[in-house]
């Protein structure tokens, strides 16, 4: 089993040459008139660390590919409902501290068409595990002077030599979180299927109509910060980037990471692997697959980087708050409805060879349990008081879970994608769904080249231990 899980770390595809474009990108506007107004963004939307685009990459085999024109027409139809994605971000005229709003002006999304005749979907799937920097050519690069000048939605469809296609989307994170992007993408896919006569309005997987208003997450007046919020500590707020290395301190773990060549590591954990992780907790502890895997990866990451034992280390991960706030956020809310959970430890307590797996899992559980409605309101108020605050990344692993969102089930009418994942690999860790295995999870994160083998070994070591236990049991029997 260790060999099977390790195979994903070896696969990589470098795309040679340049993508050939059929012409200038098209501007896709809503196919019908849409409301013209300014959309308020909540403090959860308008965080400095979310001022980027979520970049998804899908690979469709030839049998599942659909014409670019059909995708473009379906996009125009779905933008009638999701019209803020056809607008533009701009600073609020009512707020002098840099707060953003969406000008719902129907300027449109950008839609590029390209081709890579020298690559097939099969080649891509063989090398899909680790994103290569050459993959960036699969998404049209907007020549813009600032983040605000980039359209909130940029799409590129790239035809492959086999007749398959790669679909890349860049969706502005200030407008949507992972749940919101999945909702939009499925609405787009449904519009394409409906136009081809394959749509079903009674389909239980059809996403709900979008709910645009974010005022349910307005700050209180006056703001009341009732929690310490270690995910946004004072040092991170003070220096703006969470490096924690101002005032003459030694370089942070983050600074060390960014100062070295990085390499992506991709490891797939099957349902059986995740069950084994859960069983490592002694005494037994009821936990979710996410809790067990997050604690395990965090511990492996710290052990691989080998910081001083006294260093405080953190695990930051997204917690969906749609049902945690009172009243609950409306069905169809596609804005940012998450906050960061924060587990804390010292490196020695977490990474010691004698430390029990149960310890890390309990830290993750406790971090989740403290996120209730009061905690969310306090965080919204903190972001009101500390405009520009960013998470404390000095010695933190950040995990973003793309599992259980249905992202891998995208079907525009020809069949589901053969692969989905991010366009690039970063220092934050992504838990990805596994196409064809609803209970599997692929862990993707970039680590220093010098630590990559150690990280993989620490992540997979439990499989060797489990195999040894099985062998010992057989001998005893």
C-alpha positions as CSV (number, residue, x, y, z in Angstrom):
1,X,0.0,0.0,0.0
2,X,2.9,2.4,0.7
3,X,4.1,1.9,-2.9
4,X,0.7,2.6,-4.3
5,X,0.4,5.8,-2.3
6,X,3.9,6.9,-3.3
7,X,3.3,6.5,-7.0
8,X,1.4,9.8,-7.1
9,X,4.5,11.6,-6.0
10,X,6.5,10.6,-9.1
11,X,4.1,11.6,-11.9
12,X,4.7,15.0,-13.5
13,X,4.1,16.5,-16.9
14,X,5.9,19.4,-18.5
15,X,4.0,20.9,-21.3
16,X,6.4,21.8,-24.2
17,X,6.0,24.8,-26.5
18,X,3.4,27.5,-26.2
19,X,-0.4,27.4,-26.3
20,X,-1.7,28.5,-29.7
21,X,-4.6,30.9,-29.5
22,X,-7.3,31.1,-32.2
23,X,-7.6,34.9,-31.7
24,X,-8.1,37.4,-28.9
25,X,-10.1,36.3,-25.9
26,X,-13.9,36.9,-26.2
27,X,-15.7,39.0,-23.6
28,X,-18.7,37.1,-22.5
29,X,-21.6,39.2,-21.1
30,X,-24.8,38.0,-19.6
31,X,-27.2,37.0,-22.4
32,X,-30.1,39.0,-20.8
33,X,-30.2,42.4,-19.0
34,X,-29.1,42.1,-15.4
35,X,-29.4,44.4,-12.3
36,X,-27.0,47.3,-12.2
37,X,-25.9,48.1,-8.7
38,X,-23.0,48.0,-6.3
39,X,-22.7,44.7,-4.4
40,X,-21.5,45.0,-0.8
41,X,-18.7,42.6,0.2
42,X,-18.5,41.4,3.7
43,X,-15.3,41.5,5.8
44,X,-14.9,37.8,5.2
45,X,-15.0,38.5,1.4
46,X,-12.8,41.5,1.5
47,X,-9.8,40.1,3.3
48,X,-6.3,41.0,2.0
49,X,-5.3,37.4,1.8
50,X,-8.2,36.5,-0.4
51,X,-7.3,39.0,-3.1
52,X,-6.4,36.4,-5.7
53,X,-8.2,34.0,-8.0
54,X,-9.0,30.4,-7.3
55,X,-7.6,28.5,-10.3
56,X,-9.2,25.2,-11.2
57,X,-8.0,22.8,-13.9
58,X,-10.2,20.1,-15.5
59,X,-9.2,17.5,-18.1
60,X,-11.9,16.0,-20.3
61,X,-11.2,13.0,-22.5
62,X,-12.3,13.3,-26.2
63,X,-15.7,11.6,-25.5
64,X,-16.5,14.1,-22.7
65,X,-15.3,17.3,-24.5
66,X,-17.8,19.8,-25.7
67,X,-17.4,22.6,-28.3
68,X,-16.0,25.8,-27.0
69,X,-18.9,27.7,-28.6
70,X,-21.4,25.7,-26.5
71,X,-19.4,26.5,-23.3
72,X,-19.3,30.2,-24.2
73,X,-23.1,30.3,-24.9
74,X,-23.9,28.5,-21.6
75,X,-21.6,30.9,-19.8
76,X,-23.5,33.9,-21.1
77,X,-26.7,32.3,-19.9
78,X,-25.5,31.4,-16.4
79,X,-24.0,34.9,-16.0
80,X,-27.6,36.2,-16.0
81,X,-28.0,34.6,-12.6
82,X,-24.4,35.0,-11.4
83,X,-24.2,38.6,-12.8
84,X,-21.6,39.9,-10.1
85,X,-19.0,37.6,-11.8
86,X,-19.5,39.7,-15.0
87,X,-18.9,42.9,-13.0
88,X,-15.7,44.5,-11.8
89,X,-14.1,45.0,-8.3
90,X,-13.4,48.6,-7.3
91,X,-12.7,50.5,-4.1
92,X,-15.8,51.7,-2.2
93,X,-16.6,55.4,-2.5
94,X,-18.1,55.3,1.0
95,X,-15.1,53.9,2.7
96,X,-11.7,55.5,2.7
97,X,-9.8,52.5,4.0
98,X,-9.6,50.4,0.9
99,X,-12.7,48.3,1.2
100,X,-13.8,46.7,-2.0
101,X,-17.2,46.4,-3.6
102,X,-18.4,44.8,-6.9
103,X,-19.6,47.1,-9.6
104,X,-22.3,45.0,-11.2
105,X,-21.9,46.6,-14.6
106,X,-22.1,43.5,-16.9
107,X,-18.7,44.2,-18.5
108,X,-18.3,40.5,-18.8
109,X,-16.0,37.5,-18.2
110,X,-13.0,36.7,-20.4
111,X,-13.1,33.5,-22.5
112,X,-10.0,32.4,-24.3
113,X,-9.6,29.4,-26.7
114,X,-6.3,27.7,-27.3
115,X,-4.9,24.4,-28.6
116,X,-2.0,22.1,-27.7
117,X,-2.0,19.5,-30.5
118,X,1.2,17.9,-29.2
119,X,-0.5,16.7,-25.9
120,X,-3.2,14.2,-25.4
121,X,-5.6,13.7,-22.4
122,X,-4.0,10.3,-21.7
123,X,-0.5,11.9,-21.4
124,X,-2.0,14.6,-19.1
125,X,-3.6,12.0,-16.9
126,X,-0.4,10.0,-16.6
127,X,1.4,13.1,-15.4
128,X,-1.5,14.8,-13.5
129,X,-0.4,14.2,-9.9
130,X,2.0,17.1,-9.5
131,X,1.2,20.5,-11.3
132,X,4.2,21.7,-13.3
133,X,5.0,25.4,-13.7
134,X,4.5,25.0,-17.4
135,X,0.7,24.4,-16.8
136,X,0.3,28.2,-16.3
137,X,0.1,28.5,-20.0
138,X,-3.3,26.7,-19.8
139,X,-4.8,29.9,-18.4
140,X,-4.8,33.2,-20.4
141,X,-2.7,35.7,-18.7
142,X,-4.5,39.1,-18.4
143,X,-2.1,42.0,-18.9
144,X,-3.4,44.2,-16.0
145,X,-1.8,46.8,-13.9
146,X,-3.5,45.7,-10.7
147,X,-5.6,43.0,-9.1
148,X,-8.7,45.2,-9.6
149,X,-8.2,45.4,-13.3
150,X,-8.5,41.6,-13.8
151,X,-12.0,40.4,-14.5
152,X,-13.5,38.3,-11.7
153,X,-13.9,35.4,-14.0
154,X,-11.3,34.3,-16.6
155,X,-11.8,31.0,-18.6
156,X,-9.6,29.2,-21.1
157,X,-10.6,26.1,-23.1
158,X,-7.6,24.3,-24.6
159,X,-8.1,21.7,-27.3
160,X,-5.7,18.7,-27.1
161,X,-4.3,16.6,-30.0
162,X,-6.6,13.6,-29.1
163,X,-9.8,15.7,-29.3
164,X,-10.0,16.1,-25.5
165,X,-9.9,19.5,-23.8
166,X,-8.5,21.2,-20.7
167,X,-10.8,23.7,-19.0
168,X,-9.1,26.3,-16.7
169,X,-11.1,28.8,-14.7
170,X,-9.9,31.7,-12.5
171,X,-12.6,32.9,-10.1
172,X,-11.9,35.9,-7.9
173,X,-11.9,34.7,-4.2
174,X,-13.4,37.9,-3.0
175,X,-16.6,36.9,-4.7
176,X,-16.8,33.2,-3.9
177,X,-15.4,30.5,-1.6
178,X,-14.9,26.9,-2.5
179,X,-18.6,26.1,-2.0
180,X,-19.6,29.1,-4.0
181,X,-17.3,28.3,-6.9
182,X,-18.6,24.7,-7.0
183,X,-22.2,26.1,-7.0
184,X,-21.4,28.4,-10.0
185,X,-19.5,25.7,-12.0
186,X,-22.3,23.2,-11.6
187,X,-24.9,25.9,-12.7
188,X,-22.7,26.6,-15.8
189,X,-22.5,22.9,-16.5
190,X,-26.3,22.5,-16.1
191,X,-26.9,25.4,-18.6
192,X,-24.7,23.6,-21.1
193,X,-26.5,20.3,-20.7
194,X,-29.9,22.0,-20.9
195,X,-28.9,23.7,-24.2
196,X,-28.0,20.3,-25.6
197,X,-31.3,18.8,-24.4
198,X,-29.6,16.9,-21.5
199,X,-30.7,19.1,-18.7
200,X,-33.1,18.1,-16.0
201,X,-34.6,20.8,-13.7
202,X,-35.6,18.0,-11.3
203,X,-32.0,16.8,-11.0
204,X,-31.3,16.7,-7.2
205,X,-27.7,17.8,-8.0
206,X,-28.8,21.0,-9.6
207,X,-27.5,23.9,-7.4
208,X,-29.9,26.3,-5.8
209,X,-30.4,29.8,-7.2
210,X,-27.6,32.1,-6.1
211,X,-28.1,34.4,-3.1
212,X,-26.1,37.5,-3.7
213,X,-26.6,39.7,-0.6
214,X,-23.7,39.5,2.0
215,X,-25.1,42.0,4.5
216,X,-25.9,39.1,6.9
217,X,-22.2,39.2,7.7
218,X,-22.0,43.0,8.4
219,X,-19.9,43.9,11.5
220,X,-21.6,45.0,14.6
221,X,-21.7,48.7,15.7
222,X,-19.6,49.1,17.6
223,X,-17.4,46.1,16.9
224,X,-17.1,43.6,19.7
225,X,-14.0,41.3,19.5
226,X,-14.7,38.7,22.2
227,X,-12.0,36.1,21.3
228,X,-8.2,36.2,21.0
229,X,-8.3,34.9,17.4
230,X,-4.8,33.3,17.2
231,X,-5.3,32.8,13.5
232,X,-4.8,36.6,13.2
233,X,-2.3,37.5,15.9
234,X,-1.0,41.0,16.7
235,X,2.3,40.4,15.0
236,X,0.7,39.3,11.7
237,X,-1.6,42.4,11.8
238,X,1.3,44.7,12.5
239,X,3.6,43.7,9.7
240,X,0.8,42.9,7.2
241,X,2.1,39.6,6.0
242,X,2.3,37.3,9.0
243,X,6.0,36.7,8.7
244,X,6.6,37.5,12.3
245,X,10.2,38.5,11.6
246,X,10.2,42.2,12.2
247,X,11.9,43.7,15.2
248,X,15.1,41.8,14.7
249,X,13.7,38.3,15.2
250,X,15.2,35.2,13.6
251,X,13.7,34.3,10.2
252,X,10.3,32.6,10.5
253,X,9.5,29.2,9.2
254,X,7.6,31.0,6.3
255,X,10.7,33.0,5.4
256,X,12.8,29.8,5.3
257,X,10.2,28.2,3.0
258,X,10.1,31.1,0.6
259,X,13.9,31.3,0.6
260,X,14.4,27.8,-0.8
261,X,13.6,26.0,-4.0
262,X,10.2,24.3,-3.6
263,X,8.9,21.1,-5.1
264,X,5.3,19.8,-5.1
265,X,4.5,16.6,-3.3
266,X,1.3,14.8,-4.2
267,X,0.1,11.8,-2.2
268,X,-3.2,9.9,-2.5
269,X,-4.9,8.4,0.5
270,X,-7.6,5.8,-0.1
271,X,-10.5,5.1,2.2
272,X,-8.5,2.2,3.6
273,X,-5.6,4.5,4.4
274,X,-7.8,7.0,6.1
275,X,-9.4,4.3,8.2
276,X,-5.9,3.2,9.3
277,X,-5.1,6.8,10.3
278,X,-8.2,6.9,12.5
279,X,-7.3,3.7,14.1
280,X,-3.9,5.1,15.2
281,X,-5.6,7.1,17.9
282,X,-5.1,5.4,21.2
283,X,-7.2,5.3,23.2
284,X,-9.8,5.2,20.4
285,X,-11.2,8.6,19.4
286,X,-14.2,9.3,17.2
287,X,-13.0,11.6,14.4
288,X,-13.6,12.5,10.8
289,X,-11.3,11.7,7.9
290,X,-10.5,15.4,7.6
291,X,-9.5,15.6,11.3
292,X,-7.3,12.5,11.1
293,X,-5.6,13.4,7.8
294,X,-5.1,17.1,8.7
295,X,-3.4,16.3,12.0
296,X,-1.3,13.6,10.3
297,X,-0.1,15.9,7.5
298,X,0.5,18.8,9.9
299,X,2.7,16.6,12.0
300,X,4.6,15.2,9.0
301,X,5.1,18.8,7.7
302,X,6.6,19.9,11.0
303,X,8.8,16.9,11.3
304,X,10.1,17.3,7.8
305,X,11.0,21.0,8.3
306,X,12.5,20.2,11.7
307,X,12.1,23.6,13.4
308,X,13.3,24.3,17.0
309,X,11.3,22.2,19.4
310,X,10.2,25.3,21.3
311,X,8.7,27.0,18.2
312,X,5.0,27.6,18.3
313,X,3.4,26.0,15.2
314,X,-0.1,26.4,13.9
315,X,-2.5,24.6,11.6
316,X,-5.0,26.9,9.8
317,X,-7.9,25.4,8.0
318,X,-11.2,26.6,6.6
319,X,-14.4,26.0,8.5
320,X,-17.7,26.4,6.7
321,X,-19.9,28.7,8.9
322,X,-23.1,28.7,6.8
323,X,-24.9,26.8,9.5
324,X,-22.9,27.9,12.4
325,X,-24.1,31.5,12.4
326,X,-27.6,32.4,13.7
327,X,-29.6,32.9,11.7
328,X,-28.0,30.6,9.2
329,X,-26.8,32.0,5.9
330,X,-29.5,31.6,3.2
331,X,-29.5,28.6,0.9
332,X,-27.6,29.4,-2.3
333,X,-25.2,31.9,-0.5
334,X,-22.1,31.7,-2.7
335,X,-19.9,34.4,-1.0
336,X,-17.2,33.6,1.5
337,X,-18.9,31.7,4.2
338,X,-15.8,30.3,6.0
339,X,-13.4,31.4,8.7
340,X,-10.1,29.9,9.7
341,X,-9.8,27.4,12.4
342,X,-6.5,27.4,14.3
343,X,-4.8,24.5,16.1
344,X,-1.7,25.3,18.1
345,X,1.2,23.4,19.5
346,X,4.9,23.6,20.0
347,X,7.0,21.8,17.4
348,X,8.3,19.3,20.0
349,X,4.8,18.5,21.4
350,X,3.4,17.8,17.9
351,X,6.4,16.1,16.2
352,X,8.0,14.1,19.0
353,X,8.3,10.4,17.9
354,X,6.6,9.5,21.2
355,X,3.7,11.9,20.6
356,X,0.4,10.1,20.1
357,X,-1.7,10.6,16.9
358,X,-4.6,11.3,19.2
359,X,-2.9,14.6,20.4
360,X,-2.9,16.2,17.0
361,X,-6.4,15.0,16.2
362,X,-7.8,16.5,19.4
363,X,-6.1,19.9,18.6
364,X,-7.9,20.0,15.3
365,X,-11.2,19.0,16.8
366,X,-10.9,21.7,19.5
367,X,-10.1,24.3,16.9
368,X,-13.3,23.3,15.0
369,X,-15.4,23.2,18.1
370,X,-14.7,26.8,19.1
371,X,-16.0,28.1,15.9
372,X,-19.6,29.0,16.6
373,X,-21.8,31.9,15.8
374,X,-20.3,34.2,18.4
375,X,-16.8,33.3,17.2
376,X,-17.7,34.2,13.6
377,X,-19.3,37.5,14.6
378,X,-16.1,38.3,16.7
379,X,-13.9,37.6,13.7
380,X,-16.0,39.8,11.4
381,X,-15.6,42.6,14.0
382,X,-11.9,42.0,14.3
383,X,-11.5,42.4,10.6
384,X,-13.5,45.7,10.9
385,X,-11.1,47.0,13.5
386,X,-7.9,45.7,11.9
387,X,-8.3,46.5,8.2
388,X,-5.6,44.8,6.3
389,X,-5.1,42.1,8.9
390,X,-3.8,38.8,7.5
391,X,-3.5,35.3,9.0
392,X,-0.4,34.5,11.0
393,X,1.6,32.5,8.5
394,X,5.0,32.7,10.3
395,X,5.0,29.0,11.4
396,X,1.7,27.8,10.0
397,X,0.6,25.1,7.6
398,X,-2.6,26.2,5.8
399,X,-5.0,23.5,4.6
400,X,-7.8,24.1,2.1
401,X,-10.2,21.2,1.6
402,X,-11.6,20.9,-1.9
403,X,-13.2,17.6,-1.0
404,X,-17.0,17.0,-0.6
405,X,-17.8,20.0,-2.8
406,X,-18.7,18.0,-5.9
407,X,-15.9,19.7,-7.9
408,X,-14.9,16.5,-9.5
409,X,-18.4,15.7,-10.8
410,X,-18.5,18.6,-13.4
411,X,-20.3,17.4,-16.6
412,X,-21.0,19.8,-19.4
413,X,-23.0,17.2,-21.4
414,X,-20.3,14.8,-22.7
415,X,-19.5,13.2,-19.4
416,X,-17.6,14.0,-16.2
417,X,-14.0,15.2,-16.1
418,X,-11.2,12.7,-15.9
419,X,-9.2,14.9,-13.7
420,X,-9.7,18.1,-11.6
421,X,-7.2,19.9,-9.4
422,X,-5.4,23.3,-9.0
423,X,-3.5,24.9,-11.8
424,X,-0.4,25.3,-9.6
425,X,1.0,24.0,-6.3
426,X,1.7,26.4,-3.5
427,X,3.1,26.3,0.1
428,X,-0.5,26.0,1.4
429,X,-1.8,22.5,1.3
430,X,-4.9,21.4,-0.7
431,X,-7.0,18.3,0.0
432,X,-8.3,17.2,-3.4
433,X,-11.1,14.8,-4.4
434,X,-10.1,11.7,-6.2
435,X,-12.0,11.1,-9.5
436,X,-13.5,7.6,-9.2
437,X,-13.0,7.3,-5.5
438,X,-15.5,9.3,-3.5
439,X,-13.8,8.5,-0.2
440,X,-10.2,9.1,-1.3
441,X,-8.2,12.3,-0.8
442,X,-5.1,13.6,-2.6
443,X,-2.8,15.8,-0.5
444,X,-0.9,18.4,-2.6
445,X,1.6,20.8,-1.1
446,X,4.9,22.4,-2.1
447,X,7.8,21.9,0.4
448,X,11.6,22.7,0.2
449,X,13.3,20.2,-2.1
450,X,15.6,19.2,0.7
451,X,12.6,18.2,2.9
452,X,10.4,16.6,0.2
453,X,11.6,13.0,0.7
454,X,11.3,13.3,4.5
455,X,7.8,14.7,4.2
456,X,6.7,11.9,2.0
457,X,8.3,9.3,4.3
458,X,6.6,10.8,7.4
459,X,3.3,10.9,5.6
460,X,3.5,7.3,4.5
461,X,5.3,5.7,7.4
462,X,2.0,4.6,9.0
463,X,1.4,2.3,6.1
464,X,4.7,0.5,6.7
465,X,3.8,0.2,10.4
466,X,0.4,-1.2,9.6
467,X,1.9,-3.8,7.2
468,X,4.4,-4.8,10.0
469,X,1.5,-5.2,12.4
470,X,-0.3,-7.5,10.0
471,X,2.8,-9.5,9.5
472,X,3.3,-9.9,13.2
473,X,-0.3,-11.0,13.6
474,X,0.2,-13.6,11.0
475,X,3.3,-14.9,12.7
476,X,1.6,-15.1,16.1
477,X,-1.3,-17.0,14.6
